[in-house]
Amino acid sequence: MEYETPERARELGGLRLVLTVGVPAPWGEAAKALCHARNITYTPVAQLAGEPNDALHAWTGVRNAPVAVWEDEPPRVGWLETLMLVERIGTGPSLLPTDSSLRAECIGIAHEICGEWGFGWCRRLMILGRMFDGMLDADTSALPSGAARMLADYRVQRAEVERAPQRVADILNMLSTRLQAQRAGGSDYFVGDALTAADLYWAAFSNMVDPLPEADNPMPEQIRGLYADIFGPAADAVDPLLIAHRDLVFRRHLALPLKF
């Protein structure tokens, strides 16, 4: 994928999507999947993992990815505001049900996957807890700047790291139970009988417990190892049905291999 710099991208029109270069970061992959499903073209903009990203911060007010910037409108940083933007500017079938009850279910499931203290949040805590185990109780002023920034940005604290595996397990069990009930009712999807944002979010985030094969997801080996290192109660909750659902969504609605 060819990226624009933040300096250049801020002068362009249309949708600019800030993404982490070289890594299938789940929030970024989810944003890309939403755009694909809603037939939206975008300009990829580079965010460099672990770097200050000062030019990005000067433009958008944040140093992380993803960020969606549409025309002259304010940057969208959160997953829900990005989803609502994609719904507004895209074409084709909506990713949110029109029925309010089903819509609430869809957004609720999506929040459990990618919202604060959701699946992705807690899986990231598990990963960073492994990476920085010896630093969790250290004075951050004594740490390398990159490590200190990550620990602060993602609020990596020992108590939350220790709670994270059970929270991941609870969410995976909920998703599995939901899919089983939907399959029993004749649907292949999390909500209703058609593709919604909930399915796309799970497809993107599922790589954090069972990465797609190398041919489909040529991620750096270090990242693959971290994603595949699932442990504790979370490991026991990875139902093959969830992975089969991920594969179905990619086969029917998305494109492989991933490009980042």
Backbone torsions as a table, in degrees:
resi	resn	phi	psi	omega
1	MET	NA	135.1	179.0
2	GLU	-96.3	126.7	-175.0
3	TYR	-107.2	145.3	167.2
4	GLU	-88.1	155.0	172.0
5	THR	-78.7	155.2	175.4
6	PRO	-56.9	-37.7	-179.8
7	GLU	-59.9	-42.8	180.0
8	ARG	-76.0	-41.5	-174.2
9	ALA	-63.3	-34.6	-177.2
10	ARG	-66.1	-16.9	178.5
11	GLU	-91.0	-6.8	-176.8
12	LEU	-91.2	167.8	174.8
13	GLY	-104.5	-169.1	179.5
14	GLY	70.0	-156.5	179.8
15	LEU	-94.1	125.6	171.1
16	ARG	-108.1	126.9	-177.7
17	LEU	-118.9	111.6	179.9
18	VAL	-79.4	126.0	-175.5
19	LEU	-135.1	151.2	177.8
20	THR	-75.9	124.7	-176.1
21	VAL	-71.0	131.0	170.2
22	GLY	80.0	4.9	-175.9
23	VAL	-135.2	134.5	175.7
24	PRO	-80.8	63.4	-179.2
25	ALA	-62.9	130.1	-169.1
26	PRO	-61.8	-39.4	179.6
27	TRP	-65.9	-38.2	177.1
28	GLY	-68.2	-43.7	178.2
29	GLU	-62.2	-35.5	177.6
30	ALA	-65.6	-42.9	178.2
31	ALA	-61.9	-40.3	177.0
32	LYS	-63.8	-40.7	179.5
33	ALA	-64.2	-41.2	177.2
34	LEU	-59.7	-45.2	179.9
35	CYS	-63.6	-41.1	178.2
36	HIS	-60.6	-46.4	-177.2
37	ALA	-67.4	-27.1	-178.2
38	ARG	-103.3	14.2	172.8
39	ASN	59.0	43.0	-178.5
40	ILE	-108.3	126.1	171.7
41	THR	-88.0	149.4	-177.8
42	TYR	-149.0	160.5	174.0
43	THR	-96.8	117.4	176.6
44	PRO	-71.0	136.4	-179.3
45	VAL	-121.8	136.4	-172.1
46	ALA	-79.3	129.6	164.4
47	GLN	-121.5	132.8	-175.3
48	LEU	-104.7	119.1	-177.5
49	ALA	-60.0	132.9	176.1
50	GLY	78.2	-1.3	-179.7
51	GLU	-100.0	163.5	-179.2
52	PRO	-65.2	-31.9	179.8
53	ASN	52.0	49.5	-175.5
54	ASP	-64.2	-39.2	-179.9
55	ALA	-66.2	-37.5	176.5
56	LEU	-64.3	-43.2	179.5
57	HIS	-63.7	-39.0	179.6
58	ALA	-63.8	-31.3	-178.9
59	TRP	-85.0	-47.8	-169.1
60	THR	-108.4	-15.7	-176.7
61	GLY	87.1	-0.3	178.0
62	VAL	-133.2	161.4	-179.2
63	ARG	-109.7	-6.5	-174.5
64	ASN	-103.5	177.7	177.4
65	ALA	-130.5	157.9	1.6
66	PRO	-86.5	158.6	171.1
67	VAL	-135.0	133.7	177.3
68	ALA	-110.7	127.0	178.7
69	VAL	-124.5	117.0	-179.0
70	TRP	-108.2	117.8	178.9
71	GLU	49.4	-127.6	-178.7
72	ASP	-99.6	13.7	-178.4
73	GLU	-78.4	162.3	179.3
74	PRO	-62.1	151.3	177.0
75	PRO	-61.5	140.7	171.6
76	ARG	-100.2	125.3	-177.0
77	VAL	-110.8	-42.1	-177.7
78	GLY	-75.2	155.2	-177.8
79	TRP	-63.2	-38.2	-175.9
80	LEU	-72.4	-41.7	179.5
81	GLU	-68.7	-30.3	174.3
82	THR	-67.5	-43.1	176.9
83	LEU	-58.8	-44.9	-178.4
84	MET	-66.9	-33.9	174.4
85	LEU	-65.0	-46.6	179.4
86	VAL	-60.3	-39.8	177.0
87	GLU	-61.0	-38.3	-175.6
88	ARG	-75.0	-42.2	-171.8
89	ILE	-96.3	-10.1	-177.3
90	GLY	-86.0	178.8	177.7
91	THR	-131.7	165.3	179.9
92	GLY	92.2	-172.5	-177.8
93	PRO	-56.3	137.9	178.5
94	SER	-65.7	152.0	175.2
95	LEU	-96.1	3.9	176.1
96	LEU	-125.6	132.6	178.1
97	PRO	-61.3	150.5	176.4
98	THR	-79.0	-31.2	176.6
99	ASP	-66.3	128.1	-173.3
100	SER	-62.9	-37.0	179.7
101	SER	-66.0	-45.6	178.0
102	LEU	-67.0	-36.3	177.9
103	ARG	-61.6	-43.4	178.1
104	ALA	-63.1	-39.7	177.3
105	GLU	-62.7	-43.0	-179.0
106	CYS	-62.1	-49.5	-178.9
107	ILE	-65.7	-37.1	177.8
108	GLY	-63.5	-44.2	177.9
109	ILE	-63.9	-43.2	178.9
110	ALA	-60.0	-40.0	178.9
111	HIS	-64.6	-39.2	178.2
112	GLU	-64.4	-25.5	178.8
113	ILE	-84.5	-46.7	-169.3
114	CYS	-126.2	5.4	178.0
115	GLY	-86.2	178.8	179.1
116	GLU	-60.6	133.1	-176.5
117	TRP	61.5	22.2	174.4
118	GLY	-91.3	-166.6	-176.3
119	PHE	-57.0	-55.2	-177.1
120	GLY	-62.6	-40.9	179.3
121	TRP	-59.3	-48.5	-176.1
122	CYS	-75.3	-34.2	175.8
123	ARG	-65.1	-37.5	176.0
124	ARG	-63.8	-39.3	175.8
125	LEU	-60.9	-40.7	178.0
126	MET	-60.8	-44.3	-177.9
127	ILE	-66.8	-48.9	-178.6
128	LEU	-68.5	-31.2	175.1
129	GLY	-61.3	-39.9	176.0
130	ARG	-66.1	-45.2	-175.3
131	MET	-64.4	-39.4	-171.4
132	PHE	-117.2	29.3	-174.5
133	ASP	-53.8	-41.5	-178.3
134	GLY	-75.4	-5.9	-176.9
135	MET	-109.2	-6.4	-171.5
136	LEU	-64.0	-28.0	-178.9
137	ASP	-105.7	10.1	-176.1
138	ALA	-87.5	160.1	172.0
139	ASP	-70.0	117.5	-174.7
140	THR	-61.2	-24.3	179.8
141	SER	-68.0	-18.2	179.8
142	ALA	-94.8	-1.7	-176.9
143	LEU	-90.7	157.7	171.0
144	PRO	-55.9	147.3	-173.2
145	SER	-59.7	-39.1	-179.8
146	GLY	-64.1	-43.8	178.9
147	ALA	-65.6	-45.1	179.7
148	ALA	-60.7	-39.1	-179.6
149	ARG	-65.2	-44.5	-179.6
150	MET	-64.6	-44.0	-179.7
151	LEU	-62.6	-37.3	179.3
152	ALA	-75.0	-45.8	-176.7
153	ASP	-60.1	-40.2	-174.7
154	TYR	-102.1	11.0	174.0
155	ARG	50.7	52.3	-177.4
156	VAL	-85.1	103.5	179.1
157	GLN	-125.1	145.9	-172.0
158	ARG	-56.8	-41.6	-177.2
159	ALA	-61.9	-40.4	-179.5
160	GLU	-74.8	-35.5	175.5
161	VAL	-59.3	-40.8	-178.9
162	GLU	-70.5	-29.3	178.8
163	ARG	-80.7	-21.5	-169.3
164	ALA	-60.8	-43.6	-177.2
165	PRO	-58.6	-38.8	179.5
166	GLN	-69.2	-38.1	177.3
167	ARG	-64.0	-42.0	175.8
168	VAL	-59.4	-44.9	179.5
169	ALA	-60.8	-43.3	-179.8
170	ASP	-60.3	-42.5	-178.5
171	ILE	-69.6	-43.1	178.2
172	LEU	-61.1	-40.6	178.1
173	ASN	-64.2	-39.5	177.3
174	MET	-62.8	-45.6	-179.5
175	LEU	-63.3	-41.4	179.3
176	SER	-64.1	-45.4	178.7
177	THR	-61.4	-40.3	178.9
178	ARG	-62.2	-46.6	-179.7
179	LEU	-64.0	-40.2	178.5
180	GLN	-60.1	-43.0	179.1
181	ALA	-66.3	-39.9	179.3
182	GLN	-65.7	-42.8	178.2
183	ARG	-62.4	-39.6	178.5
184	ALA	-63.4	-29.1	178.5
185	GLY	-89.4	2.7	175.9
186	GLY	93.5	11.9	-179.3
187	SER	-111.6	144.4	177.1
188	ASP	-93.2	3.4	-170.1
189	TYR	-122.6	163.7	-177.5
190	PHE	-66.6	-34.1	-174.6
191	VAL	-135.3	129.6	178.8
192	GLY	63.5	-148.3	-176.8
193	ASP	-123.7	24.2	179.5
194	ALA	-143.8	164.6	177.7
195	LEU	-59.2	135.1	172.8
196	THR	-132.0	175.4	177.0
197	ALA	-57.4	-32.3	-179.4
198	ALA	-59.0	-41.1	178.8
199	ASP	-65.5	-40.6	-179.3
200	LEU	-68.4	-39.4	177.8
201	TYR	-62.6	-44.5	179.6
202	TRP	-64.5	-40.8	179.7
203	ALA	-57.2	-42.8	-179.1
204	ALA	-70.7	-42.9	-173.3
205	PHE	-81.9	-17.9	-178.2
206	SER	-60.4	-24.0	179.0
207	ASN	-62.8	-15.6	-179.7
208	MET	-77.4	-8.0	174.6
209	VAL	-124.9	-24.2	-179.3
210	ASP	-151.5	85.2	-176.0
211	PRO	-59.2	142.9	171.9
212	LEU	-56.9	155.1	-179.7
213	PRO	-57.8	157.6	-177.5
214	GLU	-52.4	-39.9	-178.4
215	ALA	-64.1	-29.7	-179.3
216	ASP	-95.9	-23.0	-175.1
217	ASN	-142.3	79.0	-174.1
218	PRO	-78.3	59.1	-178.4
219	MET	-76.6	159.3	174.2
220	PRO	-56.8	143.2	-175.8
221	GLU	-61.5	-34.3	178.0
222	GLN	-62.4	-42.4	179.1
223	ILE	-67.5	-41.0	178.3
224	ARG	-59.1	-42.8	179.5
225	GLY	-63.6	-40.6	178.7
226	LEU	-66.0	-42.9	179.7
227	TYR	-65.4	-39.1	-176.8
228	ALA	-78.1	-12.3	-177.6
229	ASP	-82.0	73.9	-179.8
230	ILE	-98.8	135.2	-170.8
231	PHE	-147.3	171.4	178.5
232	GLY	66.2	-155.8	-179.0
233	PRO	-61.5	-24.7	178.2
234	ALA	-62.5	-39.4	-178.4
235	ALA	-62.7	-38.1	-177.7
236	ASP	-71.7	-16.3	-174.7
237	ALA	-96.5	2.6	-179.9
238	VAL	-81.0	89.5	-179.1
239	ASP	-74.2	130.9	176.4
240	PRO	-54.1	-26.2	178.1
241	LEU	-62.3	-36.3	178.9
242	LEU	-65.3	-39.5	179.5
243	ILE	-72.0	-38.0	176.2
244	ALA	-62.1	-37.5	178.0
245	HIS	-65.6	-43.6	175.8
246	ARG	-54.9	-47.2	-178.4
247	ASP	-64.2	-37.9	178.0
248	LEU	-62.9	-44.0	-178.5
249	VAL	-63.8	-44.0	178.1
250	PHE	-63.9	-42.2	-177.2
251	ARG	-65.3	-40.5	-175.6
252	ARG	-87.7	-32.2	-164.1
253	HIS	-128.4	-13.7	-175.3
254	LEU	-124.7	-171.3	-176.2
255	ALA	-127.6	142.0	175.0
256	LEU	-128.7	152.3	1.7
257	PRO	-76.8	161.5	174.2
258	LEU	-65.8	144.3	177.9
259	LYS	-124.6	125.5	-179.1
260	PHE	-150.2	NA	NA
